[in-house]
Amino acid sequence: MNLVTVIGFIAASLTTIAFLPQVIQIWKTKSTKDISLKMYVIFCTGVFSWFIYGVMILSWPIIVANAIVFILSLIIVIFKVTYG
């Protein structure tokens, strides 16, 4: 694995982990009143697009990070719809 890929995986890991506290907070409190549904829907669309892009160029850091972030963001969207 070259240095560029290692840096990509480090960046991907940090930006992916950043979503965990939000998911955990919503799960614990069952509150999404301060979360924008529109923002997360747009964000999920963008992240999914990055995932497709990563697949097209075969970039594992982009593929893995965006797959995980998409799932975490989608969970937040589901919580927002469920808990309002």
C-alpha positions in Angstrom: 0.0 0.0 0.0 1.5 3.3 -1.0 1.5 6.6 1.0 -1.3 8.1 -0.9 -3.6 5.2 -0.1 -2.6 5.2 3.5 -3.4 9.0 3.8 -6.7 8.3 2.0 -7.6 5.6 4.5 -6.7 7.8 7.5 -8.8 10.7 6.1 -11.6 8.3 5.3 -11.5 6.8 8.8 -11.6 10.1 10.6 -14.4 11.6 8.5 -16.4 8.3 8.9 -15.9 8.1 12.6 -17.2 11.7 12.9 -20.7 10.5 12.3 -20.8 8.0 15.1 -21.4 10.5 18.0 -24.4 11.9 16.2 -26.0 8.5 15.5 -25.3 7.5 19.1 -26.8 10.7 20.5 -29.9 10.4 18.5 -30.3 6.7 19.4 -29.9 7.5 23.1 -32.2 10.6 23.2 -34.6 9.7 20.5 -34.5 13.4 19.6 -33.8 14.8 16.1 -35.4 18.2 16.5 -32.2 20.1 15.6 -31.4 17.9 12.6 -32.3 19.1 9.1 -33.9 16.4 7.1 -33.3 18.2 3.8 -29.6 18.5 4.6 -29.2 14.8 5.4 -31.1 13.8 2.3 -28.9 16.0 0.1 -25.8 14.7 2.0 -26.8 11.1 1.5 -27.2 11.7 -2.2 -23.8 13.3 -2.4 -22.1 10.5 -0.3 -23.8 7.8 -2.5 -22.5 9.7 -5.6 -18.9 9.6 -4.0 -19.4 5.9 -3.4 -20.3 5.3 -7.1 -17.3 7.5 -8.2 -15.0 5.4 -5.9 -16.3 2.2 -7.5 -15.8 3.6 -11.0 -12.1 4.6 -10.3 -11.5 1.6 -8.0 -10.4 3.7 -5.0 -10.8 1.7 -1.9 -10.6 4.6 0.6 -13.4 6.4 -1.2 -15.5 3.2 -1.6 -15.2 2.1 2.0 -15.5 5.5 3.7 -18.5 6.5 1.6 -20.3 3.2 2.0 -20.0 3.5 5.8 -20.9 7.2 5.9 -23.9 6.6 3.6 -25.2 3.9 6.0 -24.7 6.1 9.1 -26.3 9.1 7.4 -29.2 7.0 6.2 -29.7 5.8 9.8 -29.9 9.5 10.8 -32.5 10.1 8.1 -34.5 7.1 9.3 -34.3 8.4 12.9 -35.4 11.9 11.8 -38.4 10.4 10.0 -39.2 8.1 12.9 -38.6 10.5 15.8 -39.5 13.7 13.9 
